[in-house]
Amino acid sequence: MKRSHKNGIGVPLRRTSLRRKAEVKNKRVPAEVLEAVYRRDNGICIVCGRVVWNDFPHHVLPKAKWPELKDDRWNLATIHLSCHANHENASRRIRRDELPAETLEVLAKLDARIQAYVERTYPYS
């Protein structure tokens, strides 16, 4: 039994295959889309206003429900990691007026199912 470097107790380490790593890597947002989103948002978190240094933008409409929209620029927002965590665990949701103007314009044109999701997830204030 191998020891975990995290806690040092006798816990078997998970096997990570190269195939799995390749699958995860392929799910990332393309670099040119990331750059466009950061330029649009000036590299500043839409919630707290701090400079963002991570490569993981917030998906306004989640990739799990709408995978076809995962790489659309309007569906992404620059967000600080702690602000993203607060949104995901619902301790402080991103307000609708904090979303980029481009995102709000596109969301207004989409179907009722998406509108209902946005109403539930992004409060007005």
N, C-alpha and C positions, 0 to 999 in steps of 0.2 A: 504494500500500500504506500503510495506516495504521499508526501505531506504537502499541504497547501501552503503557498508562500504568504497568503493573507493572514491566516489565523494559526498556523503552525501545528494544528492538531491533525490526527490521522484521518483526513477526509480524502477520498479518491478524487483526483483531479479530473475534470471533464476533458474528453478528447475533442480537439478542435481540428476538423479536417480542412485541407486546403480548398476543397470544393465549397464548403460552407462559407469560408472567408471570401471566396470569389463571388458567391451569391449575394452576400451582404454588401460587398464593394459595388456590385452592379446596381444596387438599389439606391445609391447616392444620387443626389441632384447633380446634373452636369455642371462643370466649372463655369461655363459661360453664362448659365442661368443664375448661378450663385452670385457671380460678379455683377450682373445686371440688377439683381435684387438689392445687393449691398450699396450699389451706386444710387439706386432709387431712394433708399432709406438713409443715405449718407453714412452707412456703417454704424448707425445709432439704433439702440433698442427702441421699439415703438411704444414700450410701456414705461420704462424708467429713464430713458434718455442717456444711458451710459454707452460708451463705445463697446461694440461687440467684436470679439476675437474668435468666435467658434465658426465651424463650417456646417452647422446644422440649423437651417432656418425652420421657422414654425410653418406648418401646413395648415392653412385656415380650414380647408376641407380635408379631413384625414385621408392619408393614402390607403388605409385599410378599407374605407368605404368607397372612395372614388380614386382607384389607382390610375385611371386614365388622366387625372388632373395633377398628378404628383410633380411633374416637371414644368407646369405652367407658371410663368412668372407672377401672374396676378394672385395665384394661390399661395404664395410664399411671403413671409414677413421676417425681417431681421429682428431677433429677440434674444435677450440675455438669458443664459442658462437658468438662473434662479427664477426669473420671470416666467420662463417656459414651464418650469416645474410647478410654480404656483398656479398657472393656468390649468395644467394637466390634472393636478389633484384638487382643483376647484376651490382652493383657498382664496384666490384672487383672479377672477376671469378677466381676459382681455376685453375691454369695452369696444363696442362697435365703432365708436368715433376714433379709436386709436388705430384701427386698421388703415392701411394705405388707401388713398383715394381711388387708385386703379382697381384695387380689390373690391371696393364698395360698388363701383360702376358695373363691374362684371357680375357680381352677386345679385344685383338688382334685376338682371336680365335672365337669370337661371330659373329652373323649374321649381314647383311648389315643395317638393321633397327637400331640396337644398335650402329653400327659404325657411322651412320649418326647423331644420338643423341650425341654421344661423340664428334664428329667433331664440332657440333654447340655449345655445352655447355662448353667444356674444351679446351681453346685455347692453342696453343703451347707456346706462350710467351706474 
